[in-house]
Structure formats: structure tokens, C-alpha cells
Amino acid sequence: MTAAWAGARRVLCIRLDSLGDVLMTTPALRAVQAGGRRVTLLTSRAGAAVGQLVPEVDEVWPYDAPWLKATAPRDGALDRAFVERLRAARFDAAIVFTVYSQNPLPAALLAFLADIPLRLAHCRENPYQLLTDWVKEREPEAGVRHEVRRQLDLVAHVGMRADCEQLSLQTCPEDLVIAAAELRRRGVGLRPWVALHAGATASSRRYPPESYAAVVRALVGEHGVDVVLTGAADEAGLVAQIQAEAGVPSHSLAGRLPLGALAAVLRRAALLISNNTGPAHVAAAVGTPVVCLYALTNPQHTPWGVPARVLSRPVPCANCYRSICPEGHHECLRGVAPAAVVSAALELLRQRAAAKVQPREVPACRPSTS
């Protein structure tokens, strides 16, 4: 590690992405925090919700970056004020975490204008003065790494290494109380049970509800496995549709769980069945195996560090990076038979039972500030 980076005590970690992206950055954040550094996470509002539950983060700053598509139109006054806030914080270093299809230079410029002296990122083009430490972008031309490995390699460039590469998410005792009450109210836990999360923000990543219904029907009706369906409040209709089409008893927690309580429910589950979306990474962070219906929109976000089965159908249009299927057929997901999902779930359940796996221990809750 260079003397400059060795002396960096206050580090701004910029990850302006969603819940799952922040979770996949947590091993790298652990490497940054090692040695007593203070980590401030600058992230989207969606990322801030999970950032508050990451023990490797000391404080979370939400920021609606104007170069992201979900940000509402505005003038530059808010951003000029934010630069001043960054400057006043007197950070020693900034690290910009991006997927390889993103341009890190707007975030690097933000750090440059805030007079943060050390600035690290992957970058495809020469950043000149915007980065003091430039890691040449070579993905996807030279191969694609898992997102976790990509970010660990980035911080290793300046000598920061983690002693543990698991994802990190901390469920508080209060979260466990909410989860236990919701499950107890529905009588869940009297026989084997799995969680199923059918939603996803991008329509290209959603396994068809009728296929999920067939999975629920088989697990409950043929194999005696209870199913708990999770989802946000706006996914309650989707969950109700799956339950109705399945025609067997199941349990809905749609709209009932804040993020920490969702993590606590997934921690108690024997298994999660999910699309490639945030809860799949939440499950991995709390040590729960995952059957992932993995839309072939991108290759580097599979469940990390837990037993998993990643299911998709090969298609010529793979790695489209689209939120809406450009071909309109969704064959990378529709081509996966419900029987294959059930088979993968039963295999993981048998392995878990044979290994007598217990949920991970829950550390004491330490609140972050924002």
C-alpha cells in the first residue's frame, strides 16, 4: 500500500446503485474498513436502506445523482451544495464502485471538485486528473468477473484486502421479533418451509407468475413444504395472483416486512426461490441457500457465497443489459420448467438437512447515521 493510501482514515465509498449492488460491495467495504478506517457510503436512496444494515459502514449519505436514469430533473444548485458538503467533510480518499457498463467519471468529478485528494476507480478511458489511482477497465473484453470479485480486486489495487469475503448484512433483535411474530401468526415453522420472492423491478427479470404458481403447487401439494411469499406492498397483487393460481395453502408477507425484518425472515428460511433481484443477495448475506431464476440480462450478479442453483435457458440475446426484454419473449426465463425449479429446491433442502445447517449468529445491532 502506498504511503498516501496507508494514511487515509476517512474514506468515501461511492456506490450509486440498488440494494443488491450495495450488498455485493460489502466484502470490499470490509477491506476498506480494515485498519480502523471510517467508511462513509454515498449511495442511492434504495441503496441507503440496506446501507444502514451493513456493519462495515459507519455512515450513509443518500444522493440522487443527476447522471442516473431514475433521478428527477433539477438544476445544478443541489449538486453544488452537495459538493460543498463533501468538501466540508474532509475525506482523505474516495473509491468509486461501478459495474463495467457504467462510467465512473461523473462520480470521480464529484470527488475531484470536493478536493478529495485520493480517488480510485475502474475506468475505460484515460481519466487524467479525475483519478489519482486508475484501474484500466478490461471487462467484458478480457472476461467477466463476479461483481463481488470485481470490487475486491479494485480495493486490492491500493493494498486493501478483506479477511472474509462473505456478503454482510446485520439483522437487529427488533427485526427478529417482527419476523418471528409474522411467521408465528401464520403457523409457519411447524414443517419445512421456503421463502419465495416473485417480484423484480425490471420486467425482464421476472419469472412468469403462472410458473411460480406451479412451483408453489408442487412444493406444497406434492412434497409437504410450506411456502412463504414475500414482496413489497406494490407486489401484493402479484403474490395474491400466484396464491390463487397455485390453489394450495401458502402464506403471504407481501407489504408486511421492512428490509431488516425481510432479512430476518430469509435468515430463518431453509431456502429462497427468487428472481435475480435484491432479496436473492439479502438471502446470500444472511447465509440462506438460493434457487435463482436468473434472467440473462447480465452475467455477473449470481448469488455469492451460499449454496445456490442458478436456472435459465440459453438464448442468443443473452447479456442484453435491458430492463425490458428487447425480443419480447422472455425465453431465458420462460424456458425454465417449474419442475426444474422444484427439483433444484428439493436438492438444496436435502443438502441443508444433511448438513444440519443452523442460521448465522446475529451480532448486536449498531445503528448507522445518515
C-alpha positions, 0 to 999 in steps of 0.5 A: 500500500502506498504511503498516501493510501496507508494514511487515509482514515476517512474514506468515501465509498461511492456506490450509486446503485440498488440494494443488491449492488450495495450488498455485493460491495460489502466484502470490499467495504470490509477491506476498506474498513480494515485498519480502523478506517471510517467508511462513509457510503454515498449511495442511492436512496434504495441503496441507503436502506440496506446501507444502514444494515451493513456493519462495515459502514459507519455512515450513509449519505443518500444522493440522487445523482443527476447522471442516473436514469431514475433521478428527477430533473433539477438544476445544478444548485443541489449538486453544488451544495452537495459538493460543498458538503463533501468538501466540508467533510474532509475525506482523505480518499474516495473509491468509486464502485461501478459495474463495467457498463457504467462510467465512473467519471461523473462520480470521480468529478464529484470527488475531484471538485470536493478536493478529495485528494485520493480517488480510485476507480475502474475506468475505460478511458484515460481519466487524467486528473479525475483519478489519482489511482486508475484501474484500466477497465478490461471487462467484458473484453478480457472476461467477466468477473463476479461483481463481488470479485470485481470490487475486491480486486479494485480495493486490492489495487491500493493494498486493501484486502478483506479477511472474509469475503462473505456478503454482510448484512446485520439483522437487529433483535427488533427485526427478529421479533417482527419476523418471528411474530409474522411467521408465528401468526401464520403457523409457519415453522411447524414443517419445512418451509421456503421463502419465495420472492416473485417480484423484480423491478425490471420486467425482464427479470421476472419469472412468469407468475403462472410458473411460480404458481406451479412451483408453489403447487408442487412444493406444497401439494406434492412434497409437504413444504410450506411456502412463504411469499414475500414482496413489497406492498406494490407486489401484493397483487402479484403474490395474491395472483400466484396464491390463487393460481397455485390453489394450495395453502401458502402464506403471504408477507407481501407489504408486511416486512421492512428490509431488516425484518425481510432479512430476518425472515430469509435468515430463518428460511431453509431456502429462497426461490427468487428472481435475480433481484435484491432479496436473492443477495439479502438471502446470500448475506444472511447465509440462506441457500438460493434457487435463482431464476436468473434472467440473462440480462447480465452475467455477473450478479449470481448469488455469492457465497451460499449454496445456490442453483442458478436456472435459465435457458440459453438464448442468443440475446443473452447479456442484453443489459435491458430492463425490458426484454428487447425480443419480447419473449422472455425465453431465458426465463420462460424456458425454465420448467417449474419442475426444474425449479422444484427439483433444484429446491428439493436438492438444496433442502436435502443438502441443508438437512444433511448438513444440519445447517443452523442460521448465522449468529446475529451480532448486536445491532449498531445503528448507522447515521445518515 
